[in-house]
Amino acid sequence: MTELSLMLWFFGLFFGLLIWRMPVAFCLALSAFAYCFASGVPPMLVAQKVVSQLSDPTLLAIPYFILCGEIMTRGDMAQRLVQLASVCVGFLRGGLAMVNVVASLFFGGISGSSVADTSSIGSLLIPMMVKKGYHRDFSVAVTVTSSTQGIVIPPSHNAILYSLAAGGTVSIQALFLAGYVPGILIAASLLVLSGWMARRRGYPREASVPWRQGLDIAWRALPALATPLIIIVPIVLGKVPAHQSAVVAVVWSALVSTLVYRSLPWRGYGEVLERSIKTSGMVLILIGAAAAFGEVMTFLHVPSRLAAWLVSIDAPKAVLMLLVNGLLLGLGMVMDMAPLIVITTPLLLPVMMQLGVDPVHFGIILLLNLAIGLCTPPVGSTLFVGCAIGEISMEQALRGLWPFYLAMVVILMLVTFVPSLTLWLPALFAG
């Protein structure tokens, strides 16, 4: 078979299995090994790549961060952070919507998961907002979009996944630092939009909290707020690698949830471990299958061909960046985040580097695009969770979602075309 026919066979089988609704990890692995049998390439070469990818010590950070997020979701941390956010912004017009955004900013910087954020913060605030007179679609839209802050604000296990998909050449420390400004920009845009819509719709403001009570709430929330510092500071200072910091985060979150807040009894850890093992197993299987898929793409010279084609387009760099953003937004609507990171990174990163885009900058662009995809049908997992909690159909949710979706796209464009927003903080610490 010619290389072109092998390529058509390889991608045809992959997309055929996807249409057949087979799990993505099996689509990736079966396509890779089917290529080996069709081309005569020894399957052992692909298997060695899988073993090499799964042997990376950095990969240990992902299951530990997932476990940490599960512990904090089951513990009382979300409620403490909601109370603290209420002290900060609850007294403003549309205060509950702003509390939702600020609480997600706090919690996203701890759990690193938008689904965990939506399920924990949303379970508390969506019913409360509806009871206070907020429209149900607005309540779901605020929760779903603000939850995506955890994708870019560290500690994000998706940033670790991007670093691994990039072959370990992109610093996790730099990715973590680069996520802060875009995450804060998302929060600021959603706060402004929520306040503007609250005034137009006449949403209520909450009573301000007395300062003594506010200080007490802030003091009780300190152990939860200390979690991201315990995780991030050692990594940024270069004292420990990400997977060791993740272990410390698990121990700290367990001590806070069980001994300080007393909201997660020891017998509850059985369910926490079960959920964490299931999630980690799915992610690790996906990473191994994606390694096999990526090795075959290397055999077929797909990344170099795509890079050469895009670079050969007679168009300004800005137009090419818009094309890549449009591609990622479209893919994010039809596939889940983790598979897209491991599939698109080896394809698009060489292209971006040829265009002069910093790998750290592209990593944040990628994560922002796919974070927006989590809020978008037909496979937006965060949107599904928000609709389930808000007891609303996806069609109804979309009516309230589009202004927030537009605000996130504006921030995406700002981050794309102003690289310093992403890169100045990693450069500052590197200096």
C-alpha positions as CSV (number, residue, x, y, z in Angstrom):
1,M,0.0,0.0,0.0
2,T,1.2,3.5,-0.7
3,E,1.7,6.1,2.0
4,L,-1.4,8.0,0.9
5,S,-3.6,4.9,1.0
6,L,-2.2,4.0,4.4
7,M,-3.1,7.5,5.7
8,L,-6.6,7.2,4.3
9,W,-7.0,3.8,5.9
10,F,-5.6,5.0,9.2
11,F,-7.8,8.1,9.6
12,G,-10.8,6.5,7.9
13,L,-10.8,3.7,10.5
14,F,-10.3,6.2,13.4
15,F,-13.2,8.4,12.4
16,G,-15.4,5.4,11.5
17,L,-14.9,4.0,15.0
18,L,-15.7,7.4,16.4
19,I,-19.0,7.6,14.4
20,W,-19.7,4.0,15.7
21,R,-19.5,5.6,19.1
22,M,-16.6,3.5,20.4
23,P,-14.7,5.0,23.3
24,V,-12.0,7.4,22.1
25,A,-9.1,5.5,23.7
26,F,-10.1,2.3,21.8
27,C,-10.5,4.3,18.6
28,L,-6.9,5.6,19.0
29,A,-5.4,2.2,19.9
30,L,-7.2,0.1,17.3
31,S,-6.4,2.5,14.5
32,A,-2.7,2.5,15.5
33,F,-2.3,-1.2,15.6
34,A,-4.4,-1.7,12.5
35,Y,-2.0,0.6,10.7
36,C,0.9,-1.7,11.9
37,F,-0.7,-4.8,10.4
38,A,-1.5,-3.0,7.1
39,S,1.9,-1.4,6.7
40,G,4.2,-4.2,8.1
41,V,5.5,-1.9,10.8
42,P,6.4,-4.1,13.9
43,P,3.7,-3.4,16.5
44,M,6.4,-3.6,19.1
45,L,7.6,-0.2,18.0
46,V,4.3,1.3,18.9
47,A,4.0,-0.7,22.1
48,Q,7.4,0.6,23.2
49,K,6.2,4.2,22.7
50,V,3.2,3.5,24.9
51,V,5.3,2.0,27.7
52,S,7.8,4.9,27.4
53,Q,4.9,7.5,27.6
54,L,3.3,5.8,30.6
55,S,6.7,5.5,32.4
56,D,7.2,9.3,32.7
57,P,7.3,10.2,36.4
58,T,5.4,13.5,35.6
59,L,2.4,11.4,34.8
60,L,2.0,10.5,38.5
61,A,0.8,14.1,39.1
62,I,-2.5,13.5,37.2
63,P,-4.0,10.7,39.4
64,Y,-2.9,12.6,42.6
65,F,-4.5,15.8,41.4
66,I,-7.6,13.9,40.5
67,L,-7.7,12.4,44.0
68,C,-7.1,15.8,45.6
69,G,-10.0,17.2,43.6
70,E,-12.3,14.4,44.7
71,I,-11.4,14.9,48.4
72,M,-12.1,18.6,48.2
73,T,-15.3,18.1,46.3
74,R,-16.6,15.7,48.9
75,G,-15.3,17.8,51.8
76,D,-16.6,21.2,53.0
77,M,-14.1,23.3,51.0
78,A,-16.6,24.4,48.3
79,Q,-19.1,25.7,50.9
80,R,-16.3,27.6,52.7
81,L,-15.2,29.2,49.5
82,V,-18.8,30.2,48.6
83,Q,-19.1,31.9,52.0
84,L,-15.8,33.8,51.4
85,A,-16.9,34.9,47.9
86,S,-20.2,36.1,49.4
87,V,-18.3,38.3,51.7
88,C,-16.2,39.8,48.9
89,V,-18.9,40.5,46.2
90,G,-22.3,39.3,47.5
91,F,-23.5,42.8,48.5
92,L,-23.3,44.0,44.8
93,R,-26.3,44.0,42.4
94,G,-26.5,40.5,41.1
95,G,-24.3,39.4,44.0
96,L,-25.1,35.7,43.9
97,A,-24.0,35.5,40.2
98,M,-20.8,37.3,41.2
99,V,-20.3,35.0,44.2
100,N,-20.6,32.1,41.7
101,V,-17.8,33.5,39.5
102,V,-15.5,34.3,42.5
103,A,-16.1,31.0,44.2
104,S,-15.3,29.2,40.9
105,L,-12.1,31.3,40.7
106,F,-11.1,30.1,44.2
107,F,-12.3,26.5,43.8
108,G,-10.9,26.1,40.2
109,G,-7.5,27.1,41.5
110,I,-7.7,24.2,43.9
111,S,-9.5,21.3,42.1
112,G,-8.3,22.1,38.5
113,S,-11.5,20.5,37.2
114,S,-14.4,22.4,35.6
115,V,-16.8,19.4,36.1
116,A,-15.9,19.2,39.8
117,D,-16.4,22.9,40.1
118,T,-19.8,22.8,38.4
119,S,-21.0,19.9,40.5
120,S,-19.9,21.3,43.8
121,I,-20.4,25.1,43.4
122,G,-23.4,24.6,41.2
123,S,-25.2,22.3,43.6
124,L,-25.0,25.0,46.2
125,L,-25.6,28.2,44.2
126,I,-27.9,27.3,41.3
127,P,-30.9,26.4,43.5
128,M,-30.2,29.4,45.7
129,M,-30.1,31.8,42.7
130,V,-33.3,30.4,41.2
131,K,-35.0,30.8,44.7
132,K,-33.8,34.5,44.8
133,G,-35.4,35.3,41.5
134,Y,-32.6,34.7,39.0
135,H,-33.6,33.1,35.7
136,R,-32.7,29.5,35.6
137,D,-30.9,29.7,32.2
138,F,-28.8,32.6,33.5
139,S,-27.9,30.7,36.7
140,V,-26.8,27.7,34.7
141,A,-24.8,29.8,32.2
142,V,-22.9,31.7,35.0
143,T,-22.0,28.4,36.7
144,V,-20.9,26.5,33.6
145,T,-18.8,29.3,32.1
146,S,-17.1,30.3,35.4
147,S,-16.2,26.7,36.1
148,T,-13.9,26.7,33.1
149,Q,-11.4,28.9,35.0
150,G,-10.1,25.8,36.6
151,I,-8.9,24.6,33.2
152,V,-6.2,27.3,33.0
153,I,-5.7,28.4,36.6
154,P,-3.2,26.0,38.3
155,P,-3.0,23.3,39.4
156,S,-4.6,22.1,36.1
157,H,-4.0,18.5,35.3
158,N,-4.9,19.4,31.7
159,A,-1.7,21.6,31.6
160,I,0.3,18.6,32.7
161,L,-1.4,16.5,30.0
162,Y,-0.4,19.2,27.4
163,S,3.2,19.1,28.7
164,L,3.3,15.3,28.3
165,A,1.7,15.5,24.8
166,A,4.4,18.0,23.8
167,G,7.0,15.4,24.6
168,G,7.9,16.9,28.0
169,T,9.6,19.8,26.3
170,V,7.2,22.4,27.8
171,S,7.8,23.4,31.4
172,I,4.9,22.6,33.8
173,Q,6.1,25.4,36.0
174,A,5.8,27.9,33.1
175,L,2.4,26.6,32.1
176,F,1.1,27.0,35.6
177,L,2.3,30.5,35.9
178,A,1.0,31.4,32.4
179,G,-2.5,30.4,33.3
180,Y,-3.1,33.0,36.0
181,V,-3.6,36.1,33.9
182,P,-6.0,34.4,31.4
183,G,-8.0,32.8,34.3
184,I,-8.3,36.2,36.0
185,L,-9.3,37.8,32.8
186,I,-12.1,35.3,32.3
187,A,-13.3,35.9,35.9
188,A,-13.2,39.7,35.3
189,S,-15.2,39.5,32.1
190,L,-17.8,37.3,33.6
191,L,-18.1,39.6,36.7
192,V,-18.6,42.6,34.5
193,L,-21.2,40.8,32.3
194,S,-23.0,39.4,35.3
195,G,-23.2,42.9,36.9
196,W,-24.5,44.5,33.7
197,M,-27.2,41.8,33.1
198,A,-28.2,41.9,36.8
199,R,-28.9,45.7,36.5
200,R,-30.9,45.2,33.3
201,R,-33.0,42.4,34.7
202,G,-33.4,43.8,38.2
203,Y,-31.7,40.9,40.1
204,P,-31.4,41.5,43.8
205,R,-28.4,42.3,45.9
206,E,-27.6,40.5,49.1
207,A,-27.2,42.1,52.5
208,S,-23.6,42.9,53.3
209,V,-21.9,40.7,55.9
210,P,-20.8,42.5,59.2
211,W,-17.0,42.9,59.2
212,R,-16.5,40.7,62.3
213,Q,-18.5,37.9,60.7
214,G,-16.6,38.4,57.5
215,L,-13.3,38.1,59.2
216,D,-14.5,34.9,60.9
217,I,-15.6,33.5,57.5
218,A,-12.2,34.4,55.9
219,W,-10.3,32.8,58.8
220,R,-12.3,29.6,58.5
221,A,-11.7,29.5,54.7
222,L,-7.9,30.0,55.1
223,P,-7.1,26.2,55.1
224,A,-9.0,25.8,51.8
225,L,-7.3,28.9,50.3
226,A,-3.9,27.6,51.4
227,T,-4.2,24.5,49.2
228,P,-3.2,26.1,45.9
229,L,-0.3,27.8,47.5
230,I,0.9,24.5,49.0
231,I,0.7,23.0,45.5
232,I,2.0,25.9,43.4
233,V,4.8,27.6,45.4
234,P,7.2,24.6,45.6
235,I,6.7,23.9,41.8
236,V,7.3,27.6,40.9
237,L,10.4,27.8,43.1
238,G,11.7,24.6,41.5
239,K,12.0,22.9,44.9
240,V,9.9,19.8,44.0
241,P,8.5,18.3,40.7
242,A,4.7,18.4,40.0
243,H,4.0,14.8,41.1
244,Q,5.6,15.3,44.5
245,S,3.7,18.5,45.1
246,A,0.5,16.6,44.1
247,V,1.2,14.1,46.9
248,V,1.5,16.9,49.4
249,A,-1.8,18.4,48.1
250,V,-3.6,15.0,48.7
251,V,-2.3,14.8,52.3
252,W,-3.2,18.4,53.0
253,S,-6.7,18.2,51.5
254,A,-7.4,15.0,53.4
255,L,-6.2,16.6,56.7
256,V,-8.3,19.8,56.2
257,S,-11.4,17.9,55.1
258,T,-11.3,15.3,57.8
259,L,-9.6,16.9,60.8
260,V,-10.3,20.7,60.3
261,Y,-13.7,20.9,58.7
262,R,-14.7,17.4,59.8
263,S,-16.9,17.0,56.7
264,L,-15.3,13.9,55.2
265,P,-15.2,10.9,57.6
266,W,-12.6,8.2,57.2
267,R,-15.2,5.8,55.9
268,G,-16.0,8.2,53.1
269,Y,-12.6,7.7,51.5
270,G,-13.6,4.3,50.0
271,E,-16.0,6.1,47.6
272,V,-13.4,8.9,47.0
273,L,-10.7,6.4,46.0
274,E,-13.1,4.4,43.8
275,R,-14.1,7.5,41.8
276,S,-10.5,8.7,41.6
277,I,-9.3,5.3,40.4
278,K,-12.0,5.2,37.7
279,T,-11.2,8.7,36.4
280,S,-7.4,8.1,36.6
281,G,-7.7,4.8,34.8
282,M,-9.6,6.4,31.9
283,V,-7.1,9.2,31.6
284,L,-4.1,6.9,31.7
285,I,-5.6,4.5,29.1
286,L,-6.3,7.5,26.9
287,I,-2.7,8.8,27.3
288,G,-1.2,5.4,26.3
289,A,-3.6,5.0,23.3
290,A,-2.8,8.6,22.2
291,A,1.0,7.8,22.4
292,A,0.4,4.9,19.9
293,F,-1.7,7.1,17.7
294,G,0.9,9.8,17.7
295,E,3.7,7.4,16.9
296,V,1.8,6.3,13.8
297,M,1.2,9.9,12.8
298,T,5.0,10.3,13.0
299,F,5.5,7.3,10.7
300,L,3.1,9.0,8.2
301,H,4.8,12.4,8.6
302,V,1.4,14.0,9.4
303,P,2.7,16.7,11.7
304,S,5.4,17.8,9.2
305,R,3.0,17.7,6.3
306,L,0.4,19.8,8.2
307,A,3.0,22.3,9.3
308,A,4.3,22.7,5.7
309,W,0.8,23.1,4.4
310,L,-0.2,25.8,6.9
311,V,3.1,27.7,6.6
312,S,2.8,27.6,2.8
313,I,-0.6,29.4,2.9
314,D,0.0,32.9,1.7
315,A,-1.8,34.6,4.6
316,P,-0.7,36.8,7.6
317,K,0.2,35.1,10.8
318,A,-3.0,36.6,12.4
319,V,-5.2,34.8,9.9
320,L,-3.4,31.5,10.5
321,M,-3.9,31.9,14.2
322,L,-7.6,32.5,13.6
323,L,-7.7,29.4,11.5
324,V,-6.1,27.3,14.3
325,N,-8.5,28.8,16.9
326,G,-11.5,28.1,14.7
327,L,-10.3,24.5,14.2
328,L,-9.8,24.0,18.0
329,L,-13.2,25.5,18.8
330,G,-14.9,23.3,16.2
331,L,-13.2,20.2,17.5
332,G,-14.0,21.2,21.1
333,M,-17.7,21.0,20.2
334,V,-17.6,17.4,19.1
335,M,-14.9,15.8,21.3
336,D,-13.9,15.8,24.9
337,M,-11.0,17.8,26.2
338,A,-8.4,15.2,27.2
339,P,-8.5,13.3,23.9
340,L,-8.2,16.5,22.0
341,I,-5.1,17.6,24.0
342,V,-3.2,14.4,23.3
343,I,-4.3,14.3,19.6
344,T,-3.9,18.0,18.5
345,T,-0.8,18.9,20.5
346,P,1.7,16.8,18.4
347,L,-0.1,18.0,15.2
348,L,-0.4,21.7,15.9
349,L,2.5,22.5,18.2
350,P,5.2,22.2,15.4
351,V,3.0,24.5,13.2
352,M,2.8,27.1,15.9
353,M,6.5,27.0,16.6
354,Q,7.2,27.5,12.9
355,L,5.0,30.6,13.1
356,G,7.0,31.8,16.0
357,V,4.4,31.1,18.7
358,D,5.9,30.2,22.1
359,P,4.9,26.6,23.2
360,V,3.7,27.9,26.6
361,H,1.6,30.5,24.9
362,F,0.1,27.9,22.5
363,G,-0.6,25.7,25.5
364,I,-2.8,28.3,27.1
365,I,-4.5,29.0,23.7
366,L,-5.3,25.3,23.4
367,L,-6.6,25.0,26.9
368,L,-8.8,28.1,26.5
369,N,-10.3,26.9,23.2
370,L,-11.1,23.5,24.7
371,A,-12.5,25.0,27.9
372,I,-15.0,26.9,25.7
373,G,-15.8,23.5,24.1
374,L,-16.8,22.2,27.6
375,C,-19.6,24.7,27.6
376,T,-20.8,23.9,24.0
377,P,-23.0,21.1,22.7
378,P,-23.1,18.4,21.6
379,V,-20.5,16.9,24.0
380,G,-19.9,19.8,26.5
381,S,-19.5,17.7,29.7
382,T,-19.6,20.8,32.0
383,L,-22.7,22.0,30.2
384,F,-24.4,18.6,30.8
385,V,-23.6,18.7,34.5
386,G,-24.9,22.3,34.8
387,C,-28.1,21.4,33.0
388,A,-28.7,18.4,35.2
389,I,-28.2,20.4,38.4
390,G,-30.3,23.3,37.1
391,E,-33.1,20.9,35.9
392,I,-33.1,22.6,32.5
393,S,-32.8,21.4,28.9
394,M,-29.7,22.2,26.9
395,E,-31.8,24.3,24.5
396,Q,-33.0,26.4,27.4
397,A,-29.5,26.7,28.8
398,L,-28.1,27.9,25.4
399,R,-30.5,31.0,25.5
400,G,-28.7,32.2,28.6
401,L,-25.3,31.0,27.6
402,W,-24.5,33.0,24.5
403,P,-23.5,36.3,26.1
404,F,-21.1,34.5,28.4
405,Y,-19.8,32.4,25.5
406,L,-19.1,35.6,23.6
407,A,-17.2,37.1,26.6
408,M,-15.0,34.0,26.7
409,V,-14.3,34.2,23.0
410,V,-13.2,37.8,23.4
411,I,-10.8,36.8,26.2
412,L,-9.5,34.0,23.9
413,M,-8.8,36.5,21.1
414,L,-7.1,38.8,23.6
415,V,-4.8,36.1,24.9
416,T,-4.1,34.9,21.3
417,F,-3.0,38.2,19.9
418,V,-1.4,39.7,23.1
419,P,1.2,37.0,24.0
420,S,2.6,39.1,26.9
421,L,-0.6,38.5,28.9
422,T,0.4,34.8,29.0
423,L,4.2,35.0,29.0
424,W,5.1,37.9,31.3
425,L,4.6,36.0,34.6
426,P,6.7,32.9,33.5
427,A,9.4,35.3,32.2
428,L,9.3,37.2,35.5
429,F,10.0,34.1,37.6
430,A,12.5,32.8,35.1
431,G,14.4,36.1,35.4
